[in-house]
Amino acid sequence: MVEAAKARGYTVTLFNRGKTRPHLFPDIEKLHGDRDPNKGDGLKALAGRAWDAVIDNSGYVPRIVKASAELLAPNVQQYVFISSLSAYASHTTPGADETAPVATMADPTVETMGKDFENYGPLKALCEQAAEAAMPGRVTRVRPGFIVGPEDPTDRFTYWPARVERGGEVLAPGTPLDPIQIIDVRDLAAWLVAVVEARTTGIFNATGPGEPLTMGGLLDTCKAALGSGANARFTWVSAKFLEKPGGEPVDLPIWAPAEGETQAFHLRSTERARKAGLTFRAVQETVKDTLSWWKTLPPERQAKPRAGLSPEREAELLRAWRAQPKSAGKLPQ
């Protein structure tokens, strides 16, 4: 985000606690405090300051978003809030757009994500509403899907190109035709700057890529990006088998079962954002750049990805899958 704004010639100010990677961006202004006004110096560093626009990319609790939006309202023309596609109440309707109902909570004062992060989506929806209440008509609510690309600390997308590069038998979830939606962080950042330039407000689903993508297409793209030396082979394992084999959840990032409650999670309409200028680079470029960045990390970091299956867990699941009776609905290899 910072790089995209700087590339367009804007003066950027960062507000954070100053604890995580404080060495980044030594040439721009940094204000330190806390999003929570009840902690430390809170939002004091923002008081009395004016900016053309604010991009809030770390709002998770409505009370906290309300505090910053209300403080900034007199001195900011536009408030861009980064929400999530998880803010929607349902993920079962293919092509659902921004008019779809958002998730709700029985107790809107709850500020914890919940054991299974079940409150994440409803809290994001409430954060959107808090920002809009503070700055009516001046808020841009952006609902991204999976944000991917170089520098992604979650390793959710990175797991796949790194795993394909390692080669051998790869556990591929679901079916090759299961839909996938992702957006390269650089495409999202460039579009957010454009949204600020145009003073565009409203609600936008922000995910991609430019053409329909499937899980099979993603894995094939990873393999193609590696060139002729790639020897990965994909074994497709059904969503039903992967629910909780042995009573344990399976971490297969990015993918969501194309059935049941998540059947349309990766089928959101992005027409509104596209009309507002959102464009996408090729998935192969994202794969190559992500893998290039991954290889710059220390070996000990690469040895412990933060998402996906360990080699041992993957091998265990593949053995269990092959042991299934033929009537279990196996897919051809």
C-alpha positions in Angstrom: 0.0 0.0 0.0 2.8 2.4 0.9 4.7 1.6 -2.2 1.7 2.1 -4.4 0.9 5.5 -2.9 4.5 6.7 -3.1 4.7 5.6 -6.7 1.8 8.0 -7.5 3.6 10.8 -5.7 1.6 11.0 -2.5 2.9 12.0 0.9 2.2 9.1 3.3 1.9 8.9 7.0 1.8 5.6 8.9 0.1 5.2 12.3 1.0 2.1 14.2 2.5 0.9 17.5 6.0 1.0 16.1 6.7 -2.6 17.2 6.6 -4.7 14.0 9.4 -4.1 11.5 9.9 -0.5 12.6 12.8 -0.2 10.1 10.5 -0.2 7.1 10.0 3.0 5.1 12.5 5.2 6.9 11.7 8.1 4.5 8.1 8.6 5.5 6.4 10.0 8.6 5.4 7.6 11.3 3.1 8.3 14.2 3.0 5.9 17.1 0.1 5.0 19.3 -2.6 2.3 19.6 -5.8 1.7 17.7 -7.5 1.1 21.0 -8.1 4.5 22.6 -8.0 2.8 26.0 -4.4 1.5 25.6 -1.3 3.6 26.1 -1.4 6.9 24.2 -4.2 5.6 22.1 -5.0 7.9 19.2 -3.5 11.0 20.6 -0.9 11.3 17.8 -3.7 11.7 15.2 -5.5 14.5 17.1 -5.6 17.8 15.2 -4.0 16.3 12.1 -5.5 16.5 8.6 -5.2 14.2 5.6 -7.0 13.9 2.3 -7.8 10.3 2.9 -7.2 7.5 5.4 -6.8 3.8 4.5 -7.7 1.7 7.5 -6.3 -1.8 6.9 -6.3 -3.1 10.5 -9.8 -2.6 11.8 -11.3 -5.7 13.6 -13.4 -4.3 16.5 -16.3 -1.9 15.9 -15.6 0.2 19.0 -12.0 0.8 17.9 -12.9 1.6 14.3 -15.6 4.0 15.6 -13.0 5.8 17.8 -10.6 6.4 14.9 -13.3 7.3 12.4 -15.0 9.8 14.7 -11.6 11.4 15.6 -10.6 11.8 12.0 -14.0 12.8 10.6 -13.6 16.6 10.8 -10.2 16.5 9.1 -10.4 13.7 6.5 -12.3 13.8 3.2 -12.4 10.0 2.7 -12.2 6.9 4.8 -11.3 3.7 3.1 -12.0 0.7 5.3 -10.6 -2.7 4.4 -13.2 -5.3 5.3 -13.5 -8.8 4.0 -15.7 -11.1 1.9 -16.2 -12.9 5.2 -18.5 -10.1 6.2 -21.3 -11.7 4.2 -23.9 -13.8 6.0 -23.9 -16.6 3.4 -21.5 -18.0 0.8 -24.0 -20.2 -1.0 -25.1 -18.0 -4.0 -22.9 -17.9 -7.0 -22.4 -14.4 -8.4 -23.7 -12.7 -5.2 -22.9 -9.0 -5.2 -22.5 -6.2 -2.7 -26.2 -6.1 -1.9 -26.1 -9.6 -0.2 -26.9 -9.5 3.5 -24.0 -9.2 5.9 -23.3 -11.4 8.9 -24.7 -10.4 12.3 -24.0 -11.2 16.0 -26.4 -11.9 18.8 -24.3 -9.6 21.0 -22.7 -6.8 19.0 -20.5 -5.8 22.0 -18.4 -8.9 21.8 -14.8 -8.1 20.8 -13.3 -11.6 20.5 -13.0 -13.6 17.3 -14.3 -16.8 18.9 -12.8 -20.3 19.1 -13.1 -20.9 15.3 -13.0 -17.3 14.3 -16.7 -17.4 13.8 -17.0 -13.7 14.9 -14.5 -12.4 12.3 -17.0 -11.8 9.6 -19.8 -10.2 11.7 -17.2 -8.0 13.4 -15.9 -6.8 10.0 -19.5 -6.0 9.0 -20.0 -4.0 12.2 -16.7 -2.2 11.7 -17.9 -1.1 8.2 -21.1 0.3 9.8 -19.2 2.1 12.5 -17.0 3.9 9.9 -20.1 4.8 7.8 -21.9 6.2 10.8 -18.9 8.4 11.6 -18.5 9.7 8.0 -21.8 9.3 6.1 -21.2 9.2 2.4 -17.4 9.4 2.7 -16.5 5.8 3.3 -15.3 3.2 0.8 -15.9 -0.3 2.1 -13.6 -2.7 0.4 -14.3 -6.4 0.8 -11.3 -8.4 -0.5 -11.0 -12.1 -0.7 -7.7 -13.9 -0.2 -4.9 -11.2 -0.6 -1.8 -12.9 -2.1 1.6 -12.2 -3.5 5.1 -11.4 -2.3 5.6 -10.5 1.4 2.5 -12.4 2.5 3.2 -13.3 6.1 0.4 -15.9 6.3 1.9 -18.3 3.7 -1.6 -19.3 2.6 -1.1 -18.8 -1.1 2.7 -19.3 -0.9 2.2 -22.9 0.3 1.0 -24.0 -3.2 3.8 -22.8 -5.4 6.4 -23.8 -2.8 4.8 -27.2 -2.5 4.6 -27.8 -6.2 8.2 -26.8 -6.5 9.2 -29.4 -3.9 7.7 -32.0 -6.3 6.5 -35.5 -5.8 2.9 -36.5 -5.0 0.9 -33.4 -4.0 -2.4 -33.7 -2.1 -4.8 -31.6 -4.1 -8.1 -30.8 -2.3 -11.6 -31.3 -3.7 -11.8 -31.4 -7.5 -9.8 -29.7 -10.3 -12.9 -27.6 -11.1 -13.4 -26.1 -7.6 -13.4 -22.3 -8.1 -10.7 -20.1 -6.6 -10.7 -16.3 -6.2 -7.6 -14.4 -5.1 -6.2 -10.9 -5.6 -2.5 -9.9 -5.8 -1.7 -7.4 -3.1 -0.1 -5.1 -5.7 -3.3 -5.0 -7.8 -5.4 -4.2 -4.7 -3.0 -1.5 -3.5 -2.9 0.2 -6.9 -6.6 0.2 -7.1 -7.0 1.6 -3.6 -4.9 4.6 -4.6 -7.0 5.0 -7.7 -10.2 4.9 -5.5 -8.8 7.7 -3.4 -7.8 9.8 -6.4 -11.3 9.4 -7.8 -13.0 10.0 -4.4 -14.9 6.7 -5.1 -17.1 5.7 -2.2 -19.5 2.7 -1.6 -19.1 -1.0 -1.1 -16.9 -3.2 -3.3 -16.0 -6.8 -3.6 -12.3 -6.8 -4.4 -11.0 -10.1 -5.6 -9.9 -11.7 -8.8 -8.3 -12.9 -10.9 -9.3 -11.4 -14.3 -10.5 -14.7 -15.7 -12.2 -17.6 -13.9 -9.7 -19.7 -11.9 -10.1 -23.2 -10.5 -8.0 -25.2 -8.0 -6.8 -27.3 -10.9 -5.9 -24.2 -12.9 -4.0 -22.8 -9.9 -1.9 -25.9 -9.5 -1.3 -26.2 -13.2 -0.2 -22.6 -13.2 2.2 -23.2 -10.4 3.7 -26.2 -12.3 4.0 -24.2 -15.5 5.7 -21.3 -13.8 8.4 -23.7 -12.7 9.2 -24.9 -16.2 10.2 -28.2 -17.6 11.9 -29.3 -14.3 8.7 -29.5 -12.4 7.8 -33.1 -11.5 4.8 -32.6 -9.1 1.9 -34.9 -9.6 -1.5 -34.2 -8.2 -3.7 -36.6 -6.2 -7.2 -35.2 -5.9 -8.8 -35.9 -2.5 -12.5 -35.4 -2.0 -13.9 -32.6 0.2 -15.9 -35.1 2.2 -12.7 -37.1 3.1 -10.9 -33.9 4.1 -13.6 -32.7 6.5 -11.9 -34.0 9.6 -10.1 -37.3 8.9 -9.1 -38.9 12.2 -11.0 -36.1 14.0 -8.4 -33.5 13.1 -8.9 -30.5 10.8 -6.9 -30.3 7.6 -5.1 -27.1 6.7 -5.4 -26.7 2.9 -5.2 -22.9 2.4 -7.0 -20.8 -0.1 -9.3 -23.7 -1.2 -12.9 -23.9 0.1 -15.2 -26.9 -0.5 -17.4 -26.2 -3.5 -20.4 -27.6 -1.7 -22.4 -26.9 1.4 -21.9 -23.6 3.3 -18.9 -22.6 1.3 -20.0 -23.6 -2.2 -19.9 -20.1 -3.6 -17.2 -18.5 -1.4 -15.0 -18.2 -4.4 -17.8 -17.1 -6.8 -18.5 -13.5 -5.7 -19.3 -10.9 -8.3 -16.6 -8.3 -8.8 -18.4 -6.3 -11.5 -18.7 -3.2 -9.4 -15.0 -3.0 -8.6 -14.0 -3.7 -12.2 -16.2 -0.8 -13.4 -14.4 1.3 -10.8 -11.1 0.5 -12.3 -9.9 -2.7 -10.6 -7.6 -4.7 -12.9 -5.6 -7.9 -12.4 -2.2 -9.2 -13.4 -1.8 -12.8 -14.7 -1.9 -15.5 -12.0 1.4 -16.9 -13.3 3.1 -13.6 -12.6 1.8 -13.7 -9.0 3.0 -17.3 -8.7 6.5 -16.5 -10.0 7.0 -13.4 -7.9 5.7 -15.1 -4.7 8.1 -18.0 -5.2 11.0 -15.7 -5.9 10.3 -13.8 -2.7 9.9 -17.0 -0.7 13.3 -18.2 -1.8 14.9 -15.0 -0.3 13.7 -16.0 3.2 16.1 -17.8 5.6 16.1 -21.7 5.2 14.7 -22.1 8.7 11.7 -19.9 7.8 11.1 -21.8 4.7 11.3 -25.1 6.6 8.3 -24.0 8.8 5.5 -22.5 6.6 2.7 -21.0 8.6 0.0 -22.6 6.5 -0.6 -25.9 4.7 0.4 -29.5 5.4 3.7 -30.7 6.8 5.3 -33.4 4.6 4.5 -36.0 7.3 0.8 -35.0 7.5 0.4 -34.9 3.8 1.9 -38.4 3.4 -0.4 -39.6 6.2 -3.5 -38.3 4.5 -2.5 -39.6 1.1 -2.0 -43.1 2.6 -5.4 -42.9 4.3 -7.0 -41.8 1.0 -5.5 -44.6 -0.9 -6.8 -47.0 1.7 -10.4 -45.9 1.1 -12.7 -48.5 -0.5 -13.4 -47.9 -4.2 -16.9 -46.9 -3.4 -15.7 -43.8 -1.5 -15.9 -41.7 -4.5 -12.3 -41.4 -5.5 -11.3 -39.2 -8.3 -9.0 -40.4 -11.2 -5.3 -39.6 -10.6 
